[in-house]
Every structure is written in C-alpha cells, then in structure tokens.
C-alpha cells in the first residue's frame, strides 16, 4: 500500500509578509491548475509563477497536494457561504418560487470559480478530500430539510430527510455536470427552468 500523501500545510503564516507570500503561492497554484492541469503543476513551476523560491514554498506546504487541498477547502467554504447566506428566506415563498431560488443558489455556488471547480472535481480522490465534499453535501441537505419542513403541506414527501437528499443530489449532479461538460449552460434561463421543473414536480403536493 503506497504511503498516504500529506495534504496539510506545514505551518500557518503569522506575519503580514508571510501571508502575502502564501497568498501569492496559492494564487499561482490556482492559475497553473486551470491553465495547465494537475500533472504539470509542479512545486517548481508554482514557485516560479508566484515569484518566490521553491524553498519558501516548502516552508509552508510539503507538496502540491497540500496546496490543492487548501484551495479546495477555500472553494468549498465559498460555495457553502452562498447557500447559507440566502437559503433561510426560502421557506416564506410559494413552493415553485422556493424551488427556483434553491436551484439558483446551487447554480451560484457552482459558479464560484467554475474552471477551478472542474480541476477539483477531477483531482478530489488524488488529494484525499472526498470526505470533505461529502460533509458539505450533508450540510446542504440539512439546510434544505429545514426549508422543506417550514414549507409544510406544500411539500408532498413526508420523509423530509430523504426528500432533501434527493433534491440536493439531483441539483448537485446537474449543476456539477454543467460545470464539467457544458459550462455554457450553467446559469442560463433554460437550464434553470428545466431543473426547477424536475425538482418542482418531485416536491409538489
């Protein structure tokens, strides 16, 4: 069994100058990942792109997998923030409107740096962050279940935990596929209309 690759930083920057260096390294990593892919994102290339020595990079990150893991964690937090900020108000809306708003929020979440999202989708198993993605999906489901509970009799399914799972997985799969294979569809009215129709018919009493 091959040794597990370390994906945590060596240390956190404590001074402003160190923070600027780390940000430059992370920005360079994201740029290379999007432009050239995971395989070509070597630590030497990242350091060169960031304008720092590779020794400076290794002070904070043991390898490129750790860099990708940090970027992915940030990306996940940004995606979740989009939903958490807005989803609570959906329960006061009519069902159809609530579904549209939910789909719009999911699309917005996936529209956070979609090119980087694609890289993460392809590299998640390699950097050992699949568990983190599953955790975020569970949090999405919990938020959605709360909305469905507040919608009450307007919702057909009685098992709201199951309904939230079905809704999130359906919307997640569609928006995820749009990011990966049809980025031109992500955010289009036609795409949103069709996903709303799918989810709305499933939930309607």
Number of C-alpha atoms within 10 A of each C-alpha: 3 4 5 8 14 16 19 16 17 14 11 12 15 8 8 9 10 14 13 12 18 22 14 18 26 20 16 19 25 23 18 18 22 18 13 11 15 20 9 12 21 16 22 15 15 27 21 14 17 21 13 16 14 16 12 14 23 16 14 20 23 18 18 23 24 20 24 26 23 18 17 24 14 12 19 18 12 16 21 19 12 17 21 14 10 12 19 14 11 21 19 12 13 11 20 17 15 21 23 19 19 23 24 19 20 23 26 17 21 25 20 15 15 19 17 20 20 19 18 22 15 12 20 18 11 14 19 16 18 13 11 15 15 11 11 15 17 15 15 22 22 17 16 25 21 17 22 26 17 15 17 15 12 15 18 15 17 12 10 20 17 12 20 24 17 16 24 22 15 15 20 18 12 16 27 22 15 20 23 17 12 11 17 10 15 23 18 11 10 11 17 20 13 11 18 22 13 15 20 19 11 15 19 13 12
